[in-house]
Amino acid sequence: MILGHIGARKGSKGVPRKNFRFMNGKPLIDWSLDQLFAHPMVDAVVVSTDDEEIYDHAVAKGALKIGLRPPHLATDTAGKWGVWQHALEASEALVGPVDAFLDLDCTSPLRLPEDITAALDLFAAKRPDMVMSCCEARKNPYFNLVEPDATGALHVSKPLPGGVVARQQAPVVYEHAASTYVVDPAYLKRSKGLWEGRVIPYLMPPERCVDIDTPFDFRLVEFLMEEANHG
């Protein structure tokens, strides 16, 4: 049993109501929700939200009826982990034991169906605690990320002996891309956060990892989506 999940909180300071804001003809959440419903490996779909309109919309499309998320999971400071734990528990009460918990972030709608398949296949092959979507970081803390010291002078964030004079010499660093996750339900139940277990990357190209956090991000993703649809 593979459970597909989307978390969609009502509030958003960067882009008001972004999860249900229309993008290229349908609500933003539907670009990810429709992928879950269409994917042959996904057995059930659940949406965790504090928004009645989003909840009714998701249930009408076929999502599990778990009710609205508790108030303590609907705040600006509520983490992804607690939301996942609640959604898994509420869903298993309806559909029984889950073998893999697949989360798609609805603010990263540029993933392709094959990204979902590849992440699930990687999870099945390697059996980690979690597969996390990543892309190669555009900036590297061993080379061109800097931070100020007590005097305000800048230094490389993670200096290496002898220094790094070319990006190719720096250790590979990945950017955590909030797009696609596959989690072992047993790990989700027993742990308190993402990093307690063995987390491995599913690498995606950076152009499919853009996360919407600002109005500029929204316009950028909309442009990239329109370009892909016409390309």
C-alpha positions as CSV (number, residue, x, y, z in Angstrom):
1,M,0.0,0.0,0.0
2,I,1.5,3.3,-1.2
3,L,-0.1,6.4,0.3
4,G,0.2,9.6,-1.6
5,H,0.1,12.7,0.6
6,I,-0.1,16.5,0.0
7,G,0.1,19.1,2.8
8,A,-1.7,22.4,2.0
9,R,-2.0,24.9,4.8
10,K,-4.4,27.8,4.3
11,G,-2.1,30.6,5.4
12,S,0.9,31.9,3.4
13,K,2.7,35.1,4.1
14,G,4.8,35.1,0.9
15,V,2.0,34.4,-1.6
16,P,-1.5,34.6,0.0
17,R,-3.6,31.5,-0.6
18,K,-1.0,30.2,-2.9
19,N,-1.9,26.5,-2.6
20,F,-5.3,27.1,-4.1
21,R,-4.4,30.0,-6.3
22,F,-4.9,29.3,-10.0
23,M,-1.9,28.5,-12.2
24,N,-2.3,27.7,-15.9
25,G,-6.0,26.9,-15.6
26,K,-6.3,25.0,-12.3
27,P,-5.5,25.4,-8.6
28,L,-1.8,25.0,-7.8
29,I,-2.5,22.0,-5.6
30,D,-4.0,20.1,-8.6
31,W,-0.7,20.0,-10.5
32,S,0.5,17.7,-7.7
33,L,-2.8,16.1,-6.7
34,D,-3.6,15.0,-10.2
35,Q,-0.2,13.4,-10.4
36,L,-1.0,11.3,-7.4
37,F,-4.4,10.2,-8.7
38,A,-3.0,9.3,-12.1
39,H,0.1,7.4,-10.9
40,P,-0.3,3.6,-11.2
41,M,1.8,2.9,-8.1
42,V,-0.2,5.1,-5.7
43,D,-3.0,3.2,-4.0
44,A,-4.7,6.0,-1.9
45,V,-4.4,9.8,-1.7
46,V,-4.8,12.0,1.3
47,V,-4.6,15.8,1.7
48,S,-3.8,17.4,5.0
49,T,-5.1,20.9,5.3
50,D,-6.8,23.4,7.7
51,D,-8.6,24.9,4.7
52,E,-12.2,23.7,4.3
53,E,-12.4,24.7,0.6
54,I,-9.2,22.8,-0.2
55,Y,-10.3,19.8,1.9
56,D,-13.7,19.6,0.1
57,H,-12.0,20.0,-3.2
58,A,-9.6,17.1,-2.5
59,V,-12.3,14.8,-1.2
60,A,-14.5,15.5,-4.2
61,K,-11.5,14.3,-6.4
62,G,-11.2,11.1,-4.3
63,A,-8.9,11.9,-1.4
64,L,-9.5,10.1,1.9
65,K,-11.8,11.7,4.4
66,I,-9.6,12.4,7.4
67,G,-11.1,15.8,8.4
68,L,-9.2,19.0,8.8
69,R,-5.8,18.9,10.5
70,P,-5.6,19.8,14.2
71,P,-5.1,23.5,15.0
72,H,-1.6,22.9,16.4
73,L,-0.5,21.6,13.0
74,A,-1.9,24.6,11.2
75,T,0.4,27.3,12.5
76,D,3.4,29.1,10.8
77,T,5.7,27.1,13.0
78,A,4.2,23.7,12.5
79,G,6.7,21.4,10.9
80,K,6.2,18.9,8.1
81,W,7.0,15.9,10.3
82,G,4.1,16.3,12.6
83,V,1.7,16.9,9.7
84,W,3.0,13.7,8.1
85,Q,2.6,11.7,11.3
86,H,-1.0,12.8,11.7
87,A,-1.9,12.2,8.1
88,L,-0.4,8.7,8.2
89,E,-2.3,7.8,11.4
90,A,-5.6,9.1,10.2
91,S,-5.2,7.4,6.8
92,E,-4.2,4.0,8.2
93,A,-7.4,4.1,10.3
94,L,-9.3,4.1,7.0
95,V,-7.2,2.0,4.6
96,G,-5.0,-0.2,6.9
97,P,-1.2,-0.5,7.0
98,V,0.9,1.6,4.7
99,D,4.1,0.4,3.1
100,A,5.4,3.7,1.8
101,F,4.4,7.3,2.5
102,L,4.8,9.4,-0.6
103,D,4.7,13.2,-0.1
104,L,4.5,15.7,-2.9
105,D,4.9,19.3,-2.1
106,C,2.2,21.3,-3.9
107,T,4.5,24.4,-4.1
108,S,6.9,22.4,-6.3
109,P,4.7,21.5,-9.3
110,L,7.3,21.1,-11.9
111,R,8.2,17.5,-11.1
112,L,7.3,14.9,-13.8
113,P,5.5,11.6,-13.2
114,E,8.7,9.8,-13.9
115,D,10.2,11.6,-10.9
116,I,7.6,9.9,-8.7
117,T,8.3,6.5,-10.2
118,A,12.0,6.9,-9.8
119,A,11.8,8.0,-6.2
120,L,9.5,5.1,-5.4
121,D,11.8,2.6,-7.2
122,L,14.8,4.0,-5.3
123,F,13.0,3.5,-2.0
124,A,12.1,-0.1,-2.9
125,A,15.7,-0.9,-4.1
126,K,17.7,0.7,-1.3
127,R,15.2,0.5,1.6
128,P,16.3,3.7,3.4
129,D,14.3,5.4,6.1
130,M,13.6,8.2,3.6
131,V,14.2,9.2,0.0
132,M,14.4,13.0,-0.4
133,S,14.4,15.0,-3.6
134,C,17.6,17.0,-4.1
135,C,19.4,18.9,-6.8
136,E,23.0,19.9,-7.0
137,A,23.4,23.2,-5.1
138,R,24.1,26.3,-7.1
139,K,26.3,27.6,-4.4
140,N,28.9,25.7,-2.4
141,P,29.9,26.3,1.3
142,Y,33.4,25.1,0.6
143,F,33.9,27.6,-2.3
144,N,31.5,30.5,-2.7
145,L,29.2,30.6,0.3
146,V,30.6,33.1,2.9
147,E,29.6,34.3,6.3
148,P,30.8,37.2,8.5
149,D,32.9,36.8,11.6
150,A,32.6,38.9,14.8
151,T,34.3,41.8,13.1
152,G,32.1,41.7,10.0
153,A,34.9,40.2,7.8
154,L,33.8,37.5,5.4
155,H,35.1,33.9,5.4
156,V,34.3,30.8,3.4
157,S,31.5,29.0,5.4
158,K,33.3,25.6,5.4
159,P,37.0,26.2,4.7
160,L,39.2,23.2,3.8
161,P,43.0,23.0,4.3
162,G,44.8,24.7,1.5
163,G,41.5,26.3,0.3
164,V,39.4,25.7,-2.7
165,V,40.2,27.8,-5.8
166,A,37.8,26.2,-8.3
167,R,34.3,24.8,-7.8
168,Q,35.3,21.5,-9.3
169,Q,37.6,21.0,-6.3
170,A,34.9,21.4,-3.8
171,P,33.0,18.5,-2.3
172,V,29.6,17.9,-3.9
173,V,26.8,19.6,-2.0
174,Y,23.1,19.0,-2.6
175,E,20.2,21.3,-2.1
176,H,17.2,19.9,-0.3
177,A,14.5,20.3,-2.9
178,A,11.0,20.4,-1.3
179,S,9.3,18.3,-4.1
180,T,9.1,14.6,-3.6
181,Y,9.7,12.4,-0.5
182,V,9.2,8.7,0.1
183,V,9.2,7.7,3.8
184,D,9.2,4.4,5.6
185,P,6.0,4.5,7.8
186,A,7.8,2.8,10.7
187,Y,10.5,5.5,10.6
188,L,7.8,8.2,10.4
189,K,6.0,6.8,13.5
190,R,9.1,6.4,15.7
191,S,11.2,9.4,14.8
192,K,10.9,13.1,15.7
193,G,12.3,14.6,12.5
194,L,13.7,14.1,9.0
195,W,17.3,13.6,9.9
196,E,17.3,10.9,12.6
197,G,17.6,8.0,10.2
198,R,19.2,7.1,6.8
199,V,18.0,9.7,4.3
200,I,19.2,9.3,0.7
201,P,18.9,11.7,-2.2
202,Y,16.8,11.3,-5.3
203,L,18.5,13.7,-7.7
204,M,16.4,15.9,-9.9
205,P,17.5,18.6,-12.4
206,P,17.3,22.1,-10.7
207,E,14.7,23.3,-13.3
208,R,12.2,20.8,-11.8
209,C,13.0,21.8,-8.2
210,V,11.7,25.4,-8.1
211,D,9.7,26.0,-4.9
212,I,7.1,28.7,-4.7
213,D,7.7,30.9,-1.7
214,T,7.4,34.4,-3.2
215,P,5.3,36.2,-5.9
216,F,8.4,36.0,-8.1
217,D,8.6,32.3,-7.6
218,F,5.0,32.0,-8.6
219,R,5.6,33.9,-11.8
220,L,8.7,31.9,-12.6
221,V,7.0,28.6,-12.2
222,E,4.1,29.7,-14.2
223,F,6.4,30.8,-17.0
224,L,8.4,27.5,-16.9
225,M,5.1,25.5,-16.9
226,E,3.8,27.5,-19.9
227,E,7.1,27.0,-21.7
228,A,7.0,23.2,-21.1
229,N,3.3,23.0,-22.2
230,H,4.2,24.7,-25.5
231,G,7.5,23.0,-26.0
